[in-house]
């Protein structure tokens, strides 16, 4: 069964860091673009970052640029989102998603074929 499983969320103080992981089962990540999205209470899901399958190009939402870093390890079938200098407005459920077409986009969640169940990130003092 194709699955994406996120981990690494938790409670952190403002200015702290977390690293989210997105592990794939039953398929390899090599041909998939990976996106990270988040959804805060009462808000729509928004794209945070993505990494393409072909050349590893990365894209970031303006709100996280310079603080978050996306990466992937195809051999481990895992993608990561390193989040530094976290702020209360980063509080949300974070989801990873995989797009077989390999195109990286954070503008829309529609192209993505598979989704994880989400991991909660809470930034609070």
C-alpha positions in Angstrom: 0.0 0.0 0.0 1.4 3.4 -1.0 1.9 5.5 2.0 3.7 8.7 3.1 4.3 9.1 6.8 5.4 12.3 8.4 7.2 12.6 11.7 9.2 15.1 13.6 6.5 17.5 14.7 6.1 18.8 18.2 6.1 21.7 20.5 8.9 24.2 20.2 9.6 27.7 21.5 9.8 30.7 19.2 13.2 30.7 17.6 13.6 27.0 17.9 14.0 24.3 15.2 12.4 21.1 14.1 13.1 18.7 11.3 10.2 17.0 9.7 10.6 13.7 7.8 8.4 12.2 5.1 9.0 8.5 4.6 7.5 6.7 1.6 6.5 3.1 1.7 5.6 0.8 -1.2 7.2 3.1 -3.8 10.4 4.9 -4.4 10.6 8.7 -4.3 13.0 9.0 -7.3 10.4 10.1 -9.8 8.2 12.1 -7.5 8.3 15.8 -6.7 7.8 16.3 -3.0 5.8 19.1 -1.5 5.2 20.3 2.0 2.0 22.0 2.8 0.5 23.2 6.1 -2.9 24.1 7.5 -3.5 26.2 10.5 -6.8 26.1 12.4 -9.4 28.1 10.4 -7.2 28.6 7.5 -6.8 27.1 4.1 -4.0 24.7 3.3 -1.0 26.5 1.9 2.1 25.4 0.1 5.4 25.7 2.1 8.1 24.2 0.0 8.7 21.7 -2.8 11.6 19.8 -4.4 11.5 18.5 -7.9 12.4 15.0 -8.9 14.6 15.8 -11.9 17.2 18.3 -10.8 16.3 18.9 -7.2 15.1 22.4 -7.8 13.5 23.8 -4.7 10.9 26.4 -4.1 9.7 28.2 -0.9 6.8 30.3 0.2 8.0 33.8 0.9 6.9 33.4 4.6 9.5 30.6 5.1 12.3 31.6 2.7 15.6 31.7 4.5 14.3 29.8 7.5 13.1 26.4 6.0 15.2 24.0 3.9 13.7 21.1 1.9 15.8 18.1 1.0 15.4 14.5 -0.1 17.3 11.3 0.2 16.0 9.0 -2.5 18.0 6.0 -1.2 16.2 6.3 2.1 12.9 7.1 0.4 12.6 10.1 2.7 12.2 13.8 2.3 12.9 16.4 4.9 11.9 19.9 5.9 14.4 21.6 8.2 12.6 24.4 10.0 14.7 27.0 11.8 13.8 30.2 13.7 10.2 29.0 14.1 7.6 31.5 14.9 4.1 31.2 16.3 2.6 31.8 12.9 4.3 28.6 11.7 1.9 26.7 14.0 0.0 24.2 11.8 -0.4 20.7 10.7 2.2 19.9 8.2 1.6 17.5 5.3 4.0 16.0 2.8 2.8 15.1 -0.7 4.2 13.3 -3.7 3.6 14.1 -7.4 4.5 11.4 -9.9 4.7 13.9 -12.7 7.8 15.3 -10.9 6.8 18.9 -11.2 7.4 21.0 -8.2 4.6 23.5 -7.2 3.5 25.1 -4.0 0.7 27.1 -5.7 -1.7 24.2 -5.8 -2.2 20.9 -4.0 -4.1 19.4 -6.9 -1.2 17.8 -8.8 -0.1 15.7 -5.9 -1.0 12.1 -6.0 -0.2 10.9 -2.5 -0.5 12.6 0.9 0.7 11.9 4.4 -1.6 12.1 7.4 0.1 15.2 8.8 2.2 16.1 11.8 1.4 18.9 14.3 3.9 21.7 14.7 3.2 24.1 17.6 5.4 27.1 18.2 4.6 28.7 21.6 6.4 30.0 24.6 
